[in-house]
Amino acid sequence: MREINKRRIPMREQPVEERIKNFRSVPLGYTEEEAMAEAQRCLQCNPPPCETKCPIRMKIKDMIKEIADGNFIEAFNIARADNPIPAVTGRVCPQETQCESACTLRKIGDPINIGKLGAFVADFARKKNERGEEVDIKEREKKVAVIGSGPAGIICAVDLRKLGYEVVMFEALHKAGGVLEYGIPEFRLPKDIVEYELSYLKDMNIEIKLNTIVGQNILFSELRNEFDAIFIGTGAGAPKFMGIDGERLKGVYSANEFLIRVNLMKAYRFPEYDTPIVCGDRVGVIGAGNVAMDVARCALRLGAKKVYILYRRTKEFSPARKEELKHALEEGIIFKELVNPVRILGNEDGWVTGIELSRMKLTNIDKSGRPKPERIRGSEFTMELDTVVEALGTVPNRLFLDKIPELEITPWGGIKVKENKMTNIEGVAAGGDAISGGATVILALSEGRKAAESIHRYLS
């Protein structure tokens, strides 16, 4: 019996002192030798438990076997058959709570680094300009419109195209990719990788209409007349706010605006890109999820001297990925735990000068499975800040939904769907953040795939 390496092959990263000064990718990727060594740790379980925890049921075992044998293009073809954007999911998905959480090796050591191996084979194929195995498509006469070009829309479009449907994708912004383009910073997800992954849609002859707002440039009723079915994957682009005094001060951002300015509009390359962003010396970020970590780490790279995460629980209960939390702490992001904003303070010119916070204590477990934070009366104190960013989650944009009054909405503002992802409107499905309010890329892919299956059943 072969000896098993219990520890995963570490991935090289940019040194902390260098990476906080640039927006380049923090992980540097595996070499071919490192990828093979990591893949060779795999026990090749039968059946493979990792696959049962993958929301899109990727053939992880087969992919890793090919990597272990040095057959990287074959491994890429296996990944691409199930996943249209493996270079993306390999970088940003929470593998530690999904496929890697089920890895048998966890019982004796580290699980296989499934995400990084997936990213490796996709990057290898890109360097070799391998596009993946050609799909034999038997054309059908029916057409499907996909509204939104984020993860849910991408996989729905690809799956339907493979089944032979003509697919046209409508994107409101000037670039496709949705949250992959505007929401996730370059140091986590380089945009040239997003653009390359999206070029697969063109290989599949999926038409993408940019700068096209459904409800404004083209009416939803027009789409219903022109297409046989519709998928809505418009995401959750509207921010949540706390509703406290001072939110209208200059220097207060939603995480949405802050990250769109930085990522999509390249504010960090001002004045080359004409998108200024005000980011003072002292930045407070309200929230502690992945988005809050993204904002905090961007603020640091924009020149802030001190960046604080203002969180009502303690960091052990942060919903952020372990890797993102680790990187933020390594980079010097300061956690202010057990605090909750009371109001944002400003000067007579309308600029932020600080924030008033209340101290919190943790009590009984709430419905999230974490201790409930409770305010300690009379514990208020103030902090001096120049910028405040609220990273409290998102909801679907009402500008789109208000144009379709017949579409049923949940009480919190998401699109209401049945278990099969179909809405109350005949032939119309929805998925991704538009129905969840903000989850993970891989879950959005899962929902987009289920919607494609339902649309196919409907059209058949």
ZIBELHU-V806819 format. One record per residue. N is the residue number from 1. SS is DSSP state (helix for helix, strand for strand, loop for the rest). PHI is phi in whole degrees, -180 to 180 (999 if undefined). D_LAST is the distance of its C-alpha to the last C-alpha in whole Angstrom. Layout:
# ZIBELHU-V806819
n = {N & N}
ss = {SS & SS}
phi = {PHI & PHI}
d_last = {D_LAST & D_LAST}
This chain:
# ZIBELHU-V806819
n = {1 & 2 & 3 & 4 & 5 & 6 & 7 & 8 & 9 & 10 & 11 & 12 & 13 & 14 & 15 & 16 & 17 & 18 & 19 & 20 & 21 & 22 & 23 & 24 & 25 & 26 & 27 & 28 & 29 & 30 & 31 & 32 & 33 & 34 & 35 & 36 & 37 & 38 & 39 & 40 & 41 & 42 & 43 & 44 & 45 & 46 & 47 & 48 & 49 & 50 & 51 & 52 & 53 & 54 & 55 & 56 & 57 & 58 & 59 & 60 & 61 & 62 & 63 & 64 & 65 & 66 & 67 & 68 & 69 & 70 & 71 & 72 & 73 & 74 & 75 & 76 & 77 & 78 & 79 & 80 & 81 & 82 & 83 & 84 & 85 & 86 & 87 & 88 & 89 & 90 & 91 & 92 & 93 & 94 & 95 & 96 & 97 & 98 & 99 & 100 & 101 & 102 & 103 & 104 & 105 & 106 & 107 & 108 & 109 & 110 & 111 & 112 & 113 & 114 & 115 & 116 & 117 & 118 & 119 & 120 & 121 & 122 & 123 & 124 & 125 & 126 & 127 & 128 & 129 & 130 & 131 & 132 & 133 & 134 & 135 & 136 & 137 & 138 & 139 & 140 & 141 & 142 & 143 & 144 & 145 & 146 & 147 & 148 & 149 & 150 & 151 & 152 & 153 & 154 & 155 & 156 & 157 & 158 & 159 & 160 & 161 & 162 & 163 & 164 & 165 & 166 & 167 & 168 & 169 & 170 & 171 & 172 & 173 & 174 & 175 & 176 & 177 & 178 & 179 & 180 & 181 & 182 & 183 & 184 & 185 & 186 & 187 & 188 & 189 & 190 & 191 & 192 & 193 & 194 & 195 & 196 & 197 & 198 & 199 & 200 & 201 & 202 & 203 & 204 & 205 & 206 & 207 & 208 & 209 & 210 & 211 & 212 & 213 & 214 & 215 & 216 & 217 & 218 & 219 & 220 & 221 & 222 & 223 & 224 & 225 & 226 & 227 & 228 & 229 & 230 & 231 & 232 & 233 & 234 & 235 & 236 & 237 & 238 & 239 & 240 & 241 & 242 & 243 & 244 & 245 & 246 & 247 & 248 & 249 & 250 & 251 & 252 & 253 & 254 & 255 & 256 & 257 & 258 & 259 & 260 & 261 & 262 & 263 & 264 & 265 & 266 & 267 & 268 & 269 & 270 & 271 & 272 & 273 & 274 & 275 & 276 & 277 & 278 & 279 & 280 & 281 & 282 & 283 & 284 & 285 & 286 & 287 & 288 & 289 & 290 & 291 & 292 & 293 & 294 & 295 & 296 & 297 & 298 & 299 & 300 & 301 & 302 & 303 & 304 & 305 & 306 & 307 & 308 & 309 & 310 & 311 & 312 & 313 & 314 & 315 & 316 & 317 & 318 & 319 & 320 & 321 & 322 & 323 & 324 & 325 & 326 & 327 & 328 & 329 & 330 & 331 & 332 & 333 & 334 & 335 & 336 & 337 & 338 & 339 & 340 & 341 & 342 & 343 & 344 & 345 & 346 & 347 & 348 & 349 & 350 & 351 & 352 & 353 & 354 & 355 & 356 & 357 & 358 & 359 & 360 & 361 & 362 & 363 & 364 & 365 & 366 & 367 & 368 & 369 & 370 & 371 & 372 & 373 & 374 & 375 & 376 & 377 & 378 & 379 & 380 & 381 & 382 & 383 & 384 & 385 & 386 & 387 & 388 & 389 & 390 & 391 & 392 & 393 & 394 & 395 & 396 & 397 & 398 & 399 & 400 & 401 & 402 & 403 & 404 & 405 & 406 & 407 & 408 & 409 & 410 & 411 & 412 & 413 & 414 & 415 & 416 & 417 & 418 & 419 & 420 & 421 & 422 & 423 & 424 & 425 & 426 & 427 & 428 & 429 & 430 & 431 & 432 & 433 & 434 & 435 & 436 & 437 & 438 & 439 & 440 & 441 & 442 & 443 & 444 & 445 & 446 & 447 & 448 & 449 & 450 & 451 & 452 & 453 & 454 & 455 & 456 & 457 & 458 & 459 & 460}
ss = {loop & loop & loop & loop & loop & loop & loop & loop & loop & loop & loop & loop & strand & loop & loop & helix & helix & helix & helix & loop & loop & loop & loop & loop & loop & loop & strand & loop & loop & loop & loop & helix & helix & helix & helix & helix & helix & helix & helix & loop & loop & loop & loop & loop & loop & loop & loop & loop & helix & helix & helix & helix & loop & loop & loop & loop & loop & loop & loop & helix & helix & helix & helix & helix & helix & helix & helix & helix & loop & loop & loop & helix & helix & helix & helix & helix & helix & helix & helix & helix & helix & helix & loop & loop & loop & helix & helix & helix & helix & helix & helix & helix & loop & loop & helix & helix & helix & loop & helix & helix & helix & helix & loop & helix & helix & helix & helix & loop & loop & loop & loop & loop & loop & helix & helix & helix & helix & helix & helix & helix & helix & helix & helix & helix & helix & helix & helix & loop & loop & loop & loop & loop & loop & loop & loop & loop & loop & loop & loop & loop & loop & loop & strand & strand & strand & strand & strand & loop & loop & loop & helix & helix & helix & helix & helix & helix & helix & helix & helix & helix & helix & helix & loop & loop & loop & strand & strand & strand & strand & strand & loop & loop & loop & loop & loop & loop & loop & loop & helix & helix & helix & helix & loop & loop & loop & loop & loop & loop & loop & loop & helix & helix & helix & helix & helix & helix & helix & helix & helix & helix & helix & helix & helix & loop & loop & loop & strand & strand & strand & loop & loop & loop & loop & strand & loop & loop & loop & strand & loop & helix & helix & helix & helix & helix & helix & helix & loop & loop & strand & strand & strand & strand & loop & loop & loop & loop & loop & strand & strand & loop & loop & loop & loop & loop & loop & loop & loop & loop & loop & strand & loop & strand & strand & strand & helix & helix & helix & helix & helix & helix & helix & helix & helix & helix & loop & loop & helix & helix & helix & loop & loop & loop & loop & loop & loop & loop & loop & loop & loop & loop & loop & strand & strand & strand & strand & strand & loop & loop & loop & helix & helix & helix & helix & helix & helix & helix & helix & helix & helix & helix & helix & loop & loop & loop & loop & strand & strand & strand & strand & strand & loop & loop & loop & loop & helix & helix & helix & loop & loop & loop & loop & helix & helix & helix & helix & helix & helix & helix & helix & helix & loop & loop & loop & strand & strand & strand & loop & loop & strand & strand & strand & strand & strand & strand & strand & strand & loop & loop & loop & loop & strand & strand & strand & strand & strand & strand & strand & strand & strand & strand & strand & strand & strand & strand & strand & loop & loop & loop & loop & loop & strand & strand & strand & strand & strand & loop & loop & loop & loop & loop & strand & strand & strand & strand & loop & loop & strand & strand & strand & strand & loop & loop & loop & strand & strand & loop & loop & helix & helix & helix & helix & loop & loop & loop & loop & loop & loop & loop & strand & loop & loop & loop & loop & loop & strand & loop & loop & loop & loop & loop & loop & strand & loop & loop & loop & loop & loop & strand & strand & strand & loop & loop & helix & helix & helix & helix & loop & loop & loop & loop & helix & helix & helix & helix & helix & helix & helix & helix & helix & helix & helix & helix & helix & helix & helix & helix & helix & helix & helix & loop}
phi = {999 & -71 & -79 & -96 & -79 & -75 & -104 & -70 & -71 & -66 & -95 & -67 & -133 & -59 & -58 & -54 & -65 & -89 & -69 & -72 & -108 & -146 & -108 & -75 & -56 & -72 & -70 & -99 & 85 & -85 & -78 & -61 & -66 & -65 & -63 & -64 & -63 & -68 & -66 & -70 & -73 & -63 & -82 & 53 & -57 & -137 & -78 & -79 & -66 & -60 & -70 & -68 & -97 & -87 & -59 & -111 & 53 & -63 & -83 & -64 & -58 & -66 & -60 & -67 & -59 & -68 & -64 & -59 & -89 & 82 & -94 & -71 & -69 & -61 & -64 & -64 & -61 & -65 & -65 & -67 & -61 & -104 & -138 & -72 & -134 & -65 & -67 & -80 & -63 & -63 & -97 & -116 & -82 & -81 & -58 & -64 & -107 & -122 & -57 & -69 & -68 & -99 & -61 & -60 & -64 & -58 & -69 & -123 & -175 & -89 & -68 & -61 & -81 & -61 & -60 & -67 & -69 & -63 & -65 & -59 & -67 & -67 & -67 & -62 & -63 & -63 & -62 & -90 & 57 & -89 & -96 & 100 & -64 & -68 & -95 & -83 & -103 & -98 & -66 & -114 & -87 & -88 & -119 & -127 & -99 & -117 & -97 & 105 & -117 & -80 & -54 & -64 & -66 & -61 & -72 & -63 & -64 & -65 & -63 & -70 & -66 & -61 & -82 & 104 & -80 & -77 & -125 & -122 & -107 & -114 & -124 & -71 & -87 & -86 & -134 & -83 & 125 & 57 & -61 & -64 & -90 & -100 & -104 & -110 & -66 & -55 & -70 & -102 & -145 & -57 & -73 & -66 & -71 & -59 & -64 & -67 & -61 & -70 & -65 & -62 & -64 & -69 & -58 & -86 & 61 & -94 & -82 & -117 & -101 & -83 & 52 & -124 & -93 & -71 & 106 & -128 & -75 & -145 & -81 & -60 & -64 & -67 & -63 & -65 & -74 & -87 & -112 & -83 & -157 & -137 & -115 & -105 & -132 & -83 & 73 & -129 & -94 & -102 & -79 & -96 & -123 & -77 & 77 & -104 & -62 & 96 & -70 & -92 & -66 & -71 & 101 & -105 & -123 & -84 & -60 & -57 & -63 & -59 & -74 & -63 & -62 & -74 & -84 & -75 & -103 & 55 & -60 & -71 & -111 & -66 & -93 & -56 & -108 & -82 & -133 & -71 & -142 & -88 & -140 & -74 & -70 & -122 & -119 & -113 & -112 & -90 & 122 & -145 & -88 & -59 & -65 & -61 & -63 & -61 & -62 & -61 & -71 & -66 & -58 & -61 & -72 & -84 & 111 & -63 & -83 & -136 & -124 & -112 & -93 & -100 & -131 & -79 & -111 & -106 & -59 & -64 & -103 & -63 & -79 & -69 & -61 & -58 & -64 & -69 & -64 & -60 & -63 & -62 & -67 & -60 & -83 & 96 & -65 & -99 & -89 & -102 & -88 & 55 & -133 & -139 & -63 & -104 & -161 & -100 & -102 & -145 & -101 & -69 & -89 & 88 & -102 & -63 & -123 & 176 & -147 & -98 & -122 & -112 & -75 & -124 & -131 & -94 & -121 & -65 & -64 & -102 & -67 & -81 & 84 & -118 & -61 & -81 & -79 & -130 & -69 & -95 & -63 & 76 & -102 & -62 & -152 & -119 & -127 & -83 & -140 & -105 & -141 & -128 & -123 & -96 & -115 & -113 & 105 & -138 & -136 & -60 & -75 & -69 & -58 & -80 & -64 & -65 & -81 & -128 & -61 & -77 & -79 & -74 & -119 & -75 & -57 & -90 & 110 & -87 & -74 & -82 & -130 & -81 & -60 & -89 & 76 & -85 & -90 & -75 & -91 & -58 & 79 & -118 & -114 & -150 & -170 & 79 & -64 & -64 & -110 & -103 & 85 & 129 & -129 & -110 & -61 & -68 & -71 & -63 & -61 & -60 & -68 & -62 & -67 & -61 & -65 & -63 & -62 & -70 & -63 & -61 & -62 & -62 & -78 & -85}
d_last = {51 & 50 & 52 & 49 & 50 & 49 & 49 & 47 & 47 & 48 & 47 & 49 & 49 & 51 & 54 & 54 & 57 & 55 & 52 & 53 & 54 & 51 & 47 & 46 & 44 & 46 & 45 & 46 & 43 & 44 & 46 & 45 & 47 & 47 & 43 & 43 & 46 & 44 & 41 & 44 & 44 & 41 & 41 & 38 & 37 & 35 & 33 & 33 & 33 & 33 & 29 & 29 & 30 & 28 & 25 & 23 & 24 & 26 & 27 & 31 & 33 & 32 & 32 & 36 & 37 & 36 & 38 & 41 & 41 & 41 & 38 & 37 & 34 & 33 & 33 & 31 & 28 & 28 & 28 & 26 & 23 & 22 & 24 & 24 & 27 & 29 & 33 & 32 & 31 & 34 & 36 & 35 & 33 & 35 & 35 & 38 & 36 & 33 & 33 & 37 & 38 & 36 & 38 & 41 & 43 & 44 & 46 & 49 & 48 & 46 & 42 & 40 & 40 & 36 & 35 & 38 & 37 & 34 & 35 & 38 & 35 & 33 & 37 & 38 & 35 & 36 & 39 & 38 & 36 & 33 & 30 & 28 & 26 & 24 & 21 & 19 & 16 & 14 & 13 & 10 & 11 & 10 & 12 & 13 & 16 & 18 & 21 & 24 & 25 & 26 & 25 & 22 & 20 & 21 & 19 & 16 & 17 & 17 & 15 & 12 & 14 & 15 & 11 & 12 & 11 & 14 & 16 & 19 & 21 & 24 & 27 & 30 & 32 & 34 & 33 & 29 & 29 & 29 & 32 & 32 & 34 & 36 & 36 & 37 & 41 & 41 & 43 & 40 & 38 & 39 & 37 & 37 & 35 & 33 & 33 & 32 & 29 & 28 & 28 & 26 & 23 & 25 & 25 & 21 & 21 & 20 & 22 & 24 & 26 & 29 & 32 & 29 & 29 & 26 & 28 & 31 & 30 & 27 & 26 & 23 & 22 & 22 & 20 & 17 & 18 & 18 & 15 & 11 & 11 & 15 & 16 & 20 & 22 & 25 & 27 & 30 & 33 & 35 & 38 & 40 & 44 & 46 & 48 & 51 & 54 & 55 & 51 & 52 & 54 & 54 & 53 & 51 & 47 & 44 & 42 & 39 & 42 & 44 & 41 & 40 & 43 & 44 & 41 & 39 & 42 & 44 & 47 & 49 & 49 & 51 & 53 & 51 & 48 & 49 & 48 & 51 & 50 & 53 & 54 & 57 & 59 & 58 & 54 & 53 & 49 & 48 & 46 & 45 & 41 & 40 & 40 & 44 & 45 & 43 & 45 & 48 & 48 & 47 & 50 & 53 & 52 & 52 & 56 & 56 & 59 & 58 & 54 & 54 & 51 & 52 & 50 & 51 & 50 & 51 & 50 & 49 & 46 & 45 & 41 & 41 & 41 & 44 & 44 & 44 & 46 & 48 & 48 & 49 & 52 & 53 & 53 & 56 & 53 & 55 & 54 & 55 & 54 & 54 & 55 & 53 & 53 & 55 & 56 & 56 & 59 & 60 & 63 & 64 & 63 & 59 & 59 & 58 & 61 & 59 & 58 & 59 & 57 & 58 & 58 & 56 & 56 & 53 & 53 & 51 & 47 & 45 & 41 & 40 & 42 & 45 & 49 & 49 & 51 & 54 & 56 & 60 & 62 & 64 & 63 & 62 & 63 & 62 & 61 & 62 & 59 & 58 & 54 & 52 & 48 & 46 & 43 & 42 & 38 & 35 & 33 & 30 & 32 & 32 & 33 & 29 & 28 & 31 & 29 & 26 & 28 & 25 & 23 & 25 & 27 & 29 & 33 & 33 & 31 & 28 & 24 & 24 & 20 & 19 & 19 & 15 & 17 & 15 & 18 & 19 & 17 & 14 & 12 & 15 & 15 & 19 & 20 & 24 & 27 & 26 & 25 & 28 & 30 & 31 & 31 & 30 & 28 & 27 & 26 & 24 & 22 & 21 & 20 & 18 & 16 & 15 & 14 & 12 & 10 & 10 & 8 & 6 & 5 & 6 & 4 & 0}
